[in-house]
Amino acid sequence: MLFPKRLIVWGVLLILSLSQFILYLPATTCTTSKGLRLCAPQFTITVIGGSSTANEFIASVREFLRLISYLTIDMGWSNEFTDPSVYEDENLVDTFQPDKVFELNYFGFCKRSNKSKIYCTSNENYGMDVLEVLVRDVGIQLGNISTTRSNETKKFGDSLVLTYRLALTSIRDFLKHDKHSGNALSKALIGTPDSNVKDSSPTKNYLKGVNLAFILMMFNGMVFYFAVLEIIVGFLSICVVSAFGGALSVGKRHRLFPMLLKSSSSILVVLATLTTLCNIVYLVALKTLEPEDVSEGGSDNATPHTTGWELLKVNVGSGFIMGLARYAIQWVLLVLAFLAANHYKAKPKKSDKYAEDVSLSPSSDLMEK
């Protein structure tokens, strides 16, 4: 009767460990355009604009991308682009258009428009950084409209992301150490503040945006490695549960396997907790970049707390929901793993217990004294 009971315990642990690991598969989607283009994103974003600073920034970027698109087409030196229709807006870089939706995941992202996916690509080890996703999309589109490098779109995206990271660090250092409002370079890059407008200086607004972009870059790199470690430990948890089940099927009690079972389950829950908390924090941070809903504005005198860079519409994806379900299963697995490990661990031998009692008891000489 003991063997079926042990087999049932092991079967429950194995099913839970396999279930939580299978739920990691959605986290690896959104990485390739081949096949079905499966994507279960953590978040979906759309660039829509909101605050005056964000609208000015988006308008400037759109005009800059239009110029870059024209230059890329003109520098192609191909007779295929003699048709003037190639200069129309739908054939240019459209990253910041409000009808484009980006589906973000740990290892890649997908871009879609009107419910049809345009492409999916891996995001290297940059995680779900929104700005780097947008920069990579710009590079990929420039590669698509370039005739000389049309087969190297991914390299275009990679090189542009690297350029963005270097430029972001340099601009952040420049704005951070720019203490003088009369700096000529600041005026050339940002403009002269309007004395009639009661608002923070453009330098402070842009520094706030640059700092936010830098924090997102560092934060998402950390979350990426948390997710990788969590997946590795999730797989190791299956191996430990399998080994524990093998020991139970033999009918012998061990000390090693119960200890490994408790350790692997505990480490898995710790990593899953860190990743889940980071995702929630990131979601809250992205929500600060959403424009305030005018219908929910309340009284006119109320001044909402904004960052000045409200330019995104953010939604939770199916991958995020699956991650929460996986997290709940991992907690159940942890509780059952501790119960099973404590119940089936090897008990100390009587000889070992007797030796321990003898070592703790007073010596015969002390008793005689």
N, C-alpha and C positions, 0 to 999 in steps of 0.2 A: 504493500500500500504506500510505502514511502516513495518509491520510484515515480509513480504517476504524479504525486504531489510535487516532487522536485521538478519533474518535467513541465508541469503546468506553470510553476513559478518562473522557470527559465524561459518558457514560451512567451509569457507576458512581458518579461524584460526584453526579450529579443524583438518582439513586435513593436514595443515602444521605441527601442533604439533604432530599428529600421525605419519607423515612421518619421522620427525626428530628422533622420539623415536624408530621407527622400524629400522632405520639405526644404532641404537646402538646394535642390535642383532648380527651383525658380530663381534663386539668387544668381545662378550662373547663366541665365538667359540674357537676351538683348545684346549679344556679342557678334552676331554674324547675319549677313543678308542672304546666305544660302539656305535652300530648303524652305521650311515653313515660316521662318523669321519669328520664332517664338519669343515672347517678351512678357514677363511678369514683373513690372517695374515696382520699385519702392515708392517713387514719386513721379508725378508728371508736372511739367512746367510749361508755361506759355508767356512770352514777352508781350506785355500789353501796355505798360506805361501807367503813370499815375501822378506823381508829384511833378512840379515844374522842373526840378533838377533832372529827374529821370526822363521826362519827355524831351528835354533839350539834349540829353545824352543820347537817347535812342535816335532822335532825328539826326544828330551829328553822325552817329555810327552808320545809319542807313545811307546817308549821302556819301560817307567815306567808302562804304562797301560798294556803292554804285560806281564810284570812281575807280576803285580797285578792279571791279569786274570789267569795266571798259578797257583799262590798261591790260588786263590779262587777255582779253579777246584780241586786242590790237597787237599785242606782242606774240600772238600765236603764229603769225605769218603763214596762214593756211588759206587756200582758196575756198575751203568749205564754209568760211564765215563771211563770204561776200554778200549774203542775204542780210538786209538791214533788220530783219525780224530778230536776229540774235541779240540785238541791243535792247529789246523790250524787257520790261521789268520782270516778267515771269521767267526769263532766262538768266537773270542775274542772281547774285547772292541774296537769299531771302531769309537769312537766319532770324532777323528781328521782326519778321512779319507776324501779326497777331493770329494768323490762321495756322501757324506751325506749332506742333506740340512735340515736346521732347520727353521721352520715357526713360527715366534714370534707373540704373541698377549698379551693383557694386563693380562689375567687371565690364560694363559697356552701356550703351544707350541706343535707343531707336528714335528716329525722326518720322513723324507722320503728318499728313495733311488730309482733312476731311475723311478721317477713319481709314485711310489707306497708308500703309507704311512705305516710306520712301527708301530708307536704308537702315541697317543696324550695323554697329561697329564696336570693337573693343575699345576700352578707354585706358588701356595699359594699367598702371598702378595709381592712377589719379583719383579713383573712386567716383563719387557722385557730385563733384564740384560743378555747380551750375555754370559758372563763368567759363571754366575750362571746356565744358561740353559745347558751349556756344562758340568758343574760339576754334575748337576742333571742327565743328560743322562748317565754319567759314573756310578753313583750310581745305576741307574735303570738296566743298563747292568750287573753290578756286581751281582745284585740281581737275574737276570735271569740265570746266569751261576752258581749260588750257589744252590746246591740241598737242603741244610738245610733250606734256607730262600727264596725259589723260589716264595712263595706266598706273600712276603712282599717287593716287588720291590720298591714301593712308599716310604716305610720307609727308605730303603737304600738311595734313592735319597734325602729325607729330611735331614737325618743325615749327608750326605756328604756335602750338601749345608751349613748346620750350621757349620760344621768343616771348610769349605772354608772361611766363613765369619770371623770366629774367627782367622784363620791362616792369612788371608789377613790383618786384623787389626794389628796383632802382627808383621808380616814381615814389614809392612809399618812403624811402630814405630821403629823397629830395623834399617832399612835402612836410615830412616830420621835422626836418631841420630848418625849414624856411620860416624864420621868426619875423621877417620884415615884410610888412604889407606893401612896401614900395619896391619890392624885388621886380626887376624888369622881366625876368624869365617867367615869373608867376603871372604877371599881367599878360604876357604873350600867350601863355598856354591856357590860362583860365579866364582872363579878362578882368576888367576893372569893375569893382562892385558899384552898384547903383546906390547913391546916398539917399535917394527917396524911398527905397525899399527897406523896410525894417525886417531884416532877416540876417542870418549868420553869413559871414563872408564866404565867397566861393571857395577860397582855399580850405576853410574848415569843412565845407560840404564835401569837397573832393577828397580831402584827407580821410573823412569818415567813410566814404565809399571805398577808398583804396585799402584802408585798414580792415574793413569788412571782407573785401575780396581776399586779402592775405590770410585772415583767420579761417575763412572757408577752405582755402587751399591746404593749410596745415591740418585742419580738423579732418577733412575728408581723407587725407593720406593716412592719418591714424586709424580712422574707422575702417579703411580698406584692409589694413593688416590685422585688425581685430576680427574682421569677417573671415579672412583666410585662416587664422589660427582656430577660430571657432569651427570651421568646416573640418579641419584636420583632426581636432579633438573629437568632433562628432563621429568621424570614421573610426578613430581609435576606440571610442566607446562601444561600437559594434564588436570590435575584436575582443575587448575585455569581457563583454557579456557572453560572447560565444565561448571563450575560454572558461568562464565561470560555469556555463551550462555543461561543458564537457566534464568539469570536475564534479558537478552534481550528478551527472549520469553514471559516473563510476561508483558513486555512493560514498566517496571519501570526503571528509571535511578538511579544508585547507585554511591557512592563515593568509597566504599571499593573494589569492584570487579575490576574497572579500575585501581586502585592503585596496587592491587595484580597482575594484568595482566602485567603491566609495570615492576613491580619489578621482577617477576619470569622470564620474557623474558630477562631482563637486566642481572640478575645473571647468567642465562644459557649461554648467549653470552660471558660473562666474563670468566666463567669456560672453555667454549669451546675454547676461544682464548688462554688461558693458556695451555690447553692440546695440541692444534694444534702447538703452538710455541715450546713447549717442544719436541714434536715428530719431528719437523723440526730440532731443535738443536741436538737431538739424532741422526737423520739421518746424519747430517753433521759430528758429532763426529765419527760415524761408518765409514763414508767415509774416514776419516783420517787413518783408519786401513786397507784400501785397498792398494794393491801394485800399484805402478805407472805403467801405460801402456808403455811398451818399445817403441811401435810404435808412441806414442805421446810425446816422451821424448824431442824432439827439439834438440837444440845444445848440444854438449858434454860438454861444459863448464858450462852449466846451472845446478845448484844444486837445486833439488826440495826440498821443505820443507816437511820432513817426521818425523814421531814420533819414528821410529826405531822398531815399532811393527806392521808392515804391514802384516797381516795374514788372513784377512777376505775378502770375496766377498759379497757385500751387494746389495740387490735389494728391491724396494718398492713393497709391497703386495697389494692385492685387498682391504683389510681392510683400508689401508691408503687412497686409492682413495675414498672409501665410506665415510670415515671420513671428507674429504674435501667437498664432496657433502652435507653431513649433516650440516657442518659448514655454507655453503652458504644458506641452507634452514633456519637455525636458524637466520641468519641476516635478511632474508625476513620476517620471523615471528616477529622479533623485530620491524621492521619498521611498519608493519601492526598492530601490537598490540598497538603501541603508537598512531597511527592514529585512531584506533577504540576506544581506551580508552579515548582519548581527545574528540572524537565526541559524545560518548554516556555517558560521566560522568554526574553526577547530577549537575545542576547549582545551585548556592546559592539562597536561598529564598529571596523574596523582603523584608520580615521582618528582616532577618539577615543582608541584605545589608543596610537597613534603620538604624538599630541599630549601624552598623559599622560607617555609616556616622555621626550619632549623636555623637558617642564617639570621633570621630576625629574633629568635629566642635567645635569652641570656645564656652565657656559657656556664658549664657546671662549676667552674672555679668561683664565679661570682655568686652562684647559688650557695656554695659552701660557706663563703665569707658572710 
